[in-house]
Amino acid sequence: MMKRSRILKTKPTETHARSIVKAVVYRVLIVLSVFIITYATTHRVADAASITGLTAISGTIIYYIYERVWSRITWGRN
């Protein structure tokens, strides 16, 4: 079994700016797909826009946290 110290780093390997840029680019792709799928389902722009807006905000925050956690994990890196 691996020791905790070998799995988690004390300092992230990515800057906050890099994590933010990655999160924003990823969210743009997801926002477009959510809007298209929601509009295709509801046929209402207002519904698609409100659902897309909520998922864009919450998803970006969740993804940023996710990336920051993974930047500290050394498992699977050379």
N, CA, C and O atoms as CSV, one atom per row, in Angstrom:
chain,resi,resn,atom,element,x,y,z
A,1,MET,N,N,0.835,-1.183,0.000
A,1,MET,CA,C,0.000,0.000,0.000
A,1,MET,C,C,0.883,1.250,0.000
A,1,MET,O,O,1.867,1.326,0.736
A,2,MET,N,N,0.517,2.240,-0.843
A,2,MET,CA,C,1.314,3.454,-0.941
A,2,MET,C,C,1.087,4.348,0.262
A,2,MET,O,O,-0.018,4.441,0.798
A,3,LYS,N,N,2.148,4.993,0.666
A,3,LYS,CA,C,2.022,5.955,1.747
A,3,LYS,C,C,1.375,7.222,1.209
A,3,LYS,O,O,1.543,7.567,0.039
A,4,ARG,N,N,0.648,7.900,2.052
A,4,ARG,CA,C,-0.018,9.151,1.668
A,4,ARG,C,C,0.982,10.165,1.123
A,4,ARG,O,O,0.676,10.875,0.165
A,5,SER,N,N,2.150,10.243,1.707
A,5,SER,CA,C,3.151,11.225,1.291
A,5,SER,C,C,3.644,10.984,-0.131
A,5,SER,O,O,4.097,11.921,-0.788
A,6,ARG,N,N,3.567,9.765,-0.615
A,6,ARG,CA,C,4.006,9.472,-1.976
A,6,ARG,C,C,2.915,9.769,-2.994
A,6,ARG,O,O,3.214,9.929,-4.177
A,7,ILE,N,N,1.677,9.847,-2.575
A,7,ILE,CA,C,0.561,10.086,-3.486
A,7,ILE,C,C,0.269,11.580,-3.616
A,7,ILE,O,O,0.056,12.076,-4.723
A,8,LEU,N,N,0.257,12.287,-2.511
A,8,LEU,CA,C,-0.087,13.710,-2.520
A,8,LEU,C,C,1.159,14.575,-2.428
A,8,LEU,O,O,2.036,14.331,-1.600
A,9,LYS,N,N,1.230,15.583,-3.279
A,9,LYS,CA,C,2.297,16.563,-3.185
A,9,LYS,C,C,1.862,17.667,-2.246
A,9,LYS,O,O,0.669,17.884,-2.034
A,10,THR,N,N,2.813,18.346,-1.698
A,10,THR,CA,C,2.480,19.470,-0.828
A,10,THR,C,C,2.238,20.732,-1.644
A,10,THR,O,O,1.583,21.658,-1.164
A,11,LYS,N,N,2.758,20.785,-2.876
A,11,LYS,CA,C,2.606,21.968,-3.711
A,11,LYS,C,C,2.062,21.553,-5.073
A,11,LYS,O,O,2.567,20.600,-5.666
A,12,PRO,N,N,1.028,22.257,-5.592
A,12,PRO,CA,C,0.487,21.896,-6.901
A,12,PRO,C,C,1.503,22.121,-8.010
A,12,PRO,O,O,2.376,22.982,-7.896
A,13,THR,N,N,1.387,21.342,-9.090
A,13,THR,CA,C,2.318,21.483,-10.211
A,13,THR,C,C,1.815,22.455,-11.267
A,13,THR,O,O,2.554,22.787,-12.194
A,14,GLU,N,N,0.578,22.916,-11.148
A,14,GLU,CA,C,0.016,23.886,-12.082
A,14,GLU,C,C,-0.285,25.183,-11.343
A,14,GLU,O,O,-0.602,25.186,-10.153
A,15,THR,N,N,-0.178,26.281,-12.079
A,15,THR,CA,C,-0.544,27.559,-11.486
A,15,THR,C,C,-2.065,27.688,-11.455
A,15,THR,O,O,-2.779,26.964,-12.148
A,16,HIS,N,N,-2.541,28.620,-10.643
A,16,HIS,CA,C,-3.979,28.882,-10.596
A,16,HIS,C,C,-4.460,29.392,-11.954
A,16,HIS,O,O,-5.548,29.034,-12.403
A,17,ALA,N,N,-3.654,30.225,-12.604
A,17,ALA,CA,C,-4.039,30.765,-13.915
A,17,ALA,C,C,-4.230,29.647,-14.938
A,17,ALA,O,O,-5.195,29.675,-15.702
A,18,ARG,N,N,-3.333,28.669,-14.966
A,18,ARG,CA,C,-3.468,27.550,-15.903
A,18,ARG,C,C,-4.734,26.751,-15.619
A,18,ARG,O,O,-5.457,26.380,-16.544
A,19,SER,N,N,-5.002,26.487,-14.355
A,19,SER,CA,C,-6.215,25.754,-14.001
A,19,SER,C,C,-7.470,26.521,-14.414
A,19,SER,O,O,-8.440,25.925,-14.883
A,20,ILE,N,N,-7.450,27.832,-14.239
A,20,ILE,CA,C,-8.608,28.649,-14.619
A,20,ILE,C,C,-8.807,28.628,-16.131
A,20,ILE,O,O,-9.934,28.455,-16.594
A,21,VAL,N,N,-7.748,28.800,-16.906
A,21,VAL,CA,C,-7.868,28.776,-18.365
A,21,VAL,C,C,-8.382,27.427,-18.849
A,21,VAL,O,O,-9.256,27.373,-19.714
A,22,LYS,N,N,-7.854,26.345,-18.305
A,22,LYS,CA,C,-8.326,25.012,-18.687
A,22,LYS,C,C,-9.804,24.841,-18.363
A,22,LYS,O,O,-10.560,24.286,-19.160
A,23,ALA,N,N,-10.210,25.317,-17.194
A,23,ALA,CA,C,-11.609,25.202,-16.786
A,23,ALA,C,C,-12.520,25.999,-17.703
A,23,ALA,O,O,-13.595,25.526,-18.071
A,24,VAL,N,N,-12.104,27.204,-18.076
A,24,VAL,CA,C,-12.945,28.057,-18.926
A,24,VAL,C,C,-13.087,27.461,-20.328
A,24,VAL,O,O,-14.192,27.419,-20.870
A,25,VAL,N,N,-11.997,27.009,-20.911
A,25,VAL,CA,C,-12.065,26.414,-22.256
A,25,VAL,C,C,-12.952,25.169,-22.244
A,25,VAL,O,O,-13.782,24.981,-23.134
A,26,TYR,N,N,-12.773,24.341,-21.249
A,26,TYR,CA,C,-13.597,23.140,-21.121
A,26,TYR,C,C,-15.065,23.516,-20.970
A,26,TYR,O,O,-15.931,22.907,-21.598
A,27,ARG,N,N,-15.349,24.514,-20.142
A,27,ARG,CA,C,-16.738,24.910,-19.913
A,27,ARG,C,C,-17.378,25.485,-21.164
A,27,ARG,O,O,-18.572,25.278,-21.381
A,28,VAL,N,N,-16.637,26.193,-21.986
A,28,VAL,CA,C,-17.202,26.712,-23.240
A,28,VAL,C,C,-17.714,25.557,-24.092
A,28,VAL,O,O,-18.814,25.626,-24.641
A,29,LEU,N,N,-16.928,24.509,-24.201
A,29,LEU,CA,C,-17.359,23.337,-24.967
A,29,LEU,C,C,-18.599,22.692,-24.351
A,29,LEU,O,O,-19.524,22.307,-25.067
A,30,ILE,N,N,-18.615,22.577,-23.046
A,30,ILE,CA,C,-19.759,21.975,-22.366
A,30,ILE,C,C,-20.990,22.861,-22.479
A,30,ILE,O,O,-22.092,22.354,-22.688
A,31,VAL,N,N,-20.826,24.172,-22.346
A,31,VAL,CA,C,-21.950,25.105,-22.458
A,31,VAL,C,C,-22.617,24.978,-23.817
A,31,VAL,O,O,-23.843,24.925,-23.913
A,32,LEU,N,N,-21.813,24.929,-24.859
A,32,LEU,CA,C,-22.386,24.786,-26.204
A,32,LEU,C,C,-23.176,23.486,-26.338
A,32,LEU,O,O,-24.275,23.474,-26.892
A,33,SER,N,N,-22.621,22.413,-25.836
A,33,SER,CA,C,-23.324,21.137,-25.965
A,33,SER,C,C,-24.590,21.107,-25.107
A,33,SER,O,O,-25.609,20.572,-25.541
A,34,VAL,N,N,-24.543,21.671,-23.902
A,34,VAL,CA,C,-25.735,21.711,-23.045
A,34,VAL,C,C,-26.826,22.545,-23.703
A,34,VAL,O,O,-27.992,22.151,-23.706
A,35,PHE,N,N,-26.454,23.700,-24.261
A,35,PHE,CA,C,-27.449,24.553,-24.909
A,35,PHE,C,C,-28.100,23.831,-26.088
A,35,PHE,O,O,-29.323,23.852,-26.233
A,36,ILE,N,N,-27.294,23.199,-26.921
A,36,ILE,CA,C,-27.824,22.495,-28.092
A,36,ILE,C,C,-28.758,21.360,-27.679
A,36,ILE,O,O,-29.847,21.211,-28.233
A,37,ILE,N,N,-28.333,20.575,-26.720
A,37,ILE,CA,C,-29.155,19.447,-26.262
A,37,ILE,C,C,-30.445,19.939,-25.608
A,37,ILE,O,O,-31.521,19.402,-25.869
A,38,THR,N,N,-30.333,20.962,-24.757
A,38,THR,CA,C,-31.519,21.487,-24.076
A,38,THR,C,C,-32.487,22.120,-25.072
A,38,THR,O,O,-33.698,21.913,-24.982
A,39,TYR,N,N,-31.960,22.883,-26.009
A,39,TYR,CA,C,-32.834,23.502,-27.009
A,39,TYR,C,C,-33.505,22.439,-27.885
A,39,TYR,O,O,-34.684,22.554,-28.219
A,40,ALA,N,N,-32.752,21.416,-28.251
A,40,ALA,CA,C,-33.314,20.339,-29.071
A,40,ALA,C,C,-34.414,19.598,-28.321
A,40,ALA,O,O,-35.345,19.079,-28.936
A,41,THR,N,N,-34.312,19.546,-27.001
A,41,THR,CA,C,-35.307,18.859,-26.184
A,41,THR,C,C,-36.526,19.733,-25.902
A,41,THR,O,O,-37.662,19.270,-26.002
A,42,THR,N,N,-36.290,20.998,-25.548
A,42,THR,CA,C,-37.390,21.873,-25.129
A,42,THR,C,C,-37.951,22.738,-26.253
A,42,THR,O,O,-39.114,23.138,-26.204
A,43,HIS,N,N,-37.140,23.027,-27.259
A,43,HIS,CA,C,-37.500,23.943,-28.359
A,43,HIS,C,C,-37.806,25.344,-27.847
A,43,HIS,O,O,-38.561,26.090,-28.471
A,44,ARG,N,N,-37.216,25.699,-26.707
A,44,ARG,CA,C,-37.407,27.030,-26.116
A,44,ARG,C,C,-36.049,27.617,-25.769
A,44,ARG,O,O,-35.300,27.056,-24.968
A,45,VAL,N,N,-35.741,28.751,-26.380
A,45,VAL,CA,C,-34.449,29.394,-26.156
A,45,VAL,C,C,-34.293,29.819,-24.701
A,45,VAL,O,O,-33.220,29.650,-24.121
A,46,ALA,N,N,-35.356,30.374,-24.101
A,46,ALA,CA,C,-35.270,30.846,-22.712
A,46,ALA,C,C,-34.954,29.700,-21.751
A,46,ALA,O,O,-34.116,29.853,-20.863
A,47,ASP,N,N,-35.604,28.580,-21.916
A,47,ASP,CA,C,-35.324,27.422,-21.057
A,47,ASP,C,C,-33.901,26.922,-21.265
A,47,ASP,O,O,-33.188,26.636,-20.303
A,48,ALA,N,N,-33.497,26.819,-22.515
A,48,ALA,CA,C,-32.140,26.347,-22.819
A,48,ALA,C,C,-31.095,27.294,-22.242
A,48,ALA,O,O,-30.074,26.848,-21.717
A,49,ALA,N,N,-31.346,28.602,-22.338
A,49,ALA,CA,C,-30.390,29.589,-21.824
A,49,ALA,C,C,-30.291,29.537,-20.300
A,49,ALA,O,O,-29.190,29.610,-19.754
A,50,SER,N,N,-31.417,29.412,-19.609
A,50,SER,CA,C,-31.361,29.393,-18.143
A,50,SER,C,C,-30.697,28.120,-17.618
A,50,SER,O,O,-29.898,28.178,-16.683
A,51,ILE,N,N,-31.016,27.001,-18.200
A,51,ILE,CA,C,-30.389,25.744,-17.788
A,51,ILE,C,C,-28.894,25.773,-18.095
A,51,ILE,O,O,-28.075,25.341,-17.283
A,52,THR,N,N,-28.551,26.280,-19.263
A,52,THR,CA,C,-27.146,26.374,-19.659
A,52,THR,C,C,-26.376,27.301,-18.729
A,52,THR,O,O,-25.243,26.998,-18.355
A,53,GLY,N,N,-26.968,28.414,-18.355
A,53,GLY,CA,C,-26.310,29.354,-17.449
A,53,GLY,C,C,-26.021,28.747,-16.088
A,53,GLY,O,O,-24.928,28.909,-15.545
A,54,LEU,N,N,-27.000,28.053,-15.545
A,54,LEU,CA,C,-26.805,27.412,-14.238
A,54,LEU,C,C,-25.728,26.337,-14.287
A,54,LEU,O,O,-24.891,26.251,-13.389
A,55,THR,N,N,-25.747,25.524,-15.325
A,55,THR,CA,C,-24.738,24.470,-15.418
A,55,THR,C,C,-23.352,25.046,-15.709
A,55,THR,O,O,-22.348,24.472,-15.286
A,56,ALA,N,N,-23.283,26.152,-16.413
A,56,ALA,CA,C,-21.985,26.770,-16.709
A,56,ALA,C,C,-21.315,27.264,-15.434
A,56,ALA,O,O,-20.126,27.030,-15.219
A,57,ILE,N,N,-22.068,27.938,-14.603
A,57,ILE,CA,C,-21.508,28.490,-13.366
A,57,ILE,C,C,-21.112,27.370,-12.396
A,57,ILE,O,O,-19.982,27.336,-11.910
A,58,SER,N,N,-22.028,26.477,-12.124
A,58,SER,CA,C,-21.737,25.411,-11.161
A,58,SER,C,C,-20.658,24.468,-11.687
A,58,SER,O,O,-19.783,24.044,-10.932
A,59,GLY,N,N,-20.715,24.144,-12.959
A,59,GLY,CA,C,-19.730,23.230,-13.530
A,59,GLY,C,C,-18.322,23.791,-13.532
A,59,GLY,O,O,-17.366,23.049,-13.308
A,60,THR,N,N,-18.172,25.081,-13.777
A,60,THR,CA,C,-16.851,25.700,-13.780
A,60,THR,C,C,-16.233,25.656,-12.386
A,60,THR,O,O,-15.047,25.361,-12.237
A,61,ILE,N,N,-17.025,25.947,-11.383
A,61,ILE,CA,C,-16.528,25.906,-10.004
A,61,ILE,C,C,-16.121,24.489,-9.618
A,61,ILE,O,O,-15.054,24.281,-9.039
A,62,ILE,N,N,-16.956,23.532,-9.932
A,62,ILE,CA,C,-16.657,22.131,-9.604
A,62,ILE,C,C,-15.413,21.653,-10.337
A,62,ILE,O,O,-14.564,20.986,-9.746
A,63,TYR,N,N,-15.295,21.988,-11.626
A,63,TYR,CA,C,-14.135,21.555,-12.404
A,63,TYR,C,C,-12.850,22.180,-11.877
A,63,TYR,O,O,-11.823,21.505,-11.821
A,64,TYR,N,N,-12.880,23.438,-11.494
A,64,TYR,CA,C,-11.695,24.099,-10.953
A,64,TYR,C,C,-11.218,23.388,-9.689
A,64,TYR,O,O,-10.028,23.111,-9.543
A,65,ILE,N,N,-12.128,23.097,-8.792
A,65,ILE,CA,C,-11.779,22.386,-7.561
A,65,ILE,C,C,-11.206,21.004,-7.885
A,65,ILE,O,O,-10.204,20.583,-7.307
A,66,TYR,N,N,-11.850,20.317,-8.804
A,66,TYR,CA,C,-11.403,18.992,-9.242
A,66,TYR,C,C,-9.968,19.043,-9.767
A,66,TYR,O,O,-9.147,18.203,-9.401
A,67,GLU,N,N,-9.661,20.016,-10.617
A,67,GLU,CA,C,-8.314,20.147,-11.178
A,67,GLU,C,C,-7.286,20.468,-10.097
A,67,GLU,O,O,-6.176,19.936,-10.125
A,68,ARG,N,N,-7.637,21.324,-9.156
A,68,ARG,CA,C,-6.699,21.680,-8.094
A,68,ARG,C,C,-6.382,20.464,-7.233
A,68,ARG,O,O,-5.235,20.287,-6.822
A,69,VAL,N,N,-7.354,19.640,-6.956
A,69,VAL,CA,C,-7.116,18.423,-6.181
A,69,VAL,C,C,-6.197,17.491,-6.961
A,69,VAL,O,O,-5.211,17.001,-6.412
A,70,TRP,N,N,-6.501,17.239,-8.229
A,70,TRP,CA,C,-5.688,16.328,-9.030
A,70,TRP,C,C,-4.277,16.853,-9.276
A,70,TRP,O,O,-3.363,16.056,-9.485
A,71,SER,N,N,-4.074,18.160,-9.256
A,71,SER,CA,C,-2.719,18.686,-9.460
A,71,SER,C,C,-1.794,18.331,-8.301
A,71,SER,O,O,-0.573,18.410,-8.440
A,72,ARG,N,N,-2.352,17.947,-7.179
A,72,ARG,CA,C,-1.559,17.554,-6.014
A,72,ARG,C,C,-1.308,16.042,-5.949
A,72,ARG,O,O,-0.520,15.594,-5.116
A,73,ILE,N,N,-1.938,15.275,-6.779
A,73,ILE,CA,C,-1.810,13.808,-6.742
A,73,ILE,C,C,-0.706,13.391,-7.716
A,73,ILE,O,O,-0.738,13.732,-8.899
A,74,THR,N,N,0.262,12.650,-7.195
A,74,THR,CA,C,1.385,12.222,-8.018
A,74,THR,C,C,1.155,10.879,-8.699
A,74,THR,O,O,1.897,10.521,-9.614
A,75,TRP,N,N,0.173,10.151,-8.283
A,75,TRP,CA,C,-0.094,8.828,-8.832
A,75,TRP,C,C,-0.262,8.906,-10.356
A,75,TRP,O,O,-0.989,9.762,-10.860
A,76,GLY,N,N,0.407,8.016,-11.076
A,76,GLY,CA,C,0.282,7.944,-12.522
A,76,GLY,C,C,1.187,8.885,-13.288
A,76,GLY,O,O,1.134,8.917,-14.518
A,77,ARG,N,N,2.001,9.639,-12.610
A,77,ARG,CA,C,2.956,10.541,-13.267
A,77,ARG,C,C,4.324,9.910,-13.250
A,77,ARG,O,O,4.642,9.107,-12.373
A,78,ASN,N,N,5.125,10.272,-14.217
A,78,ASN,CA,C,6.514,9.760,-14.255
A,78,ASN,C,C,7.419,10.601,-13.413
A,78,ASN,O,O,8.615,10.324,-13.325
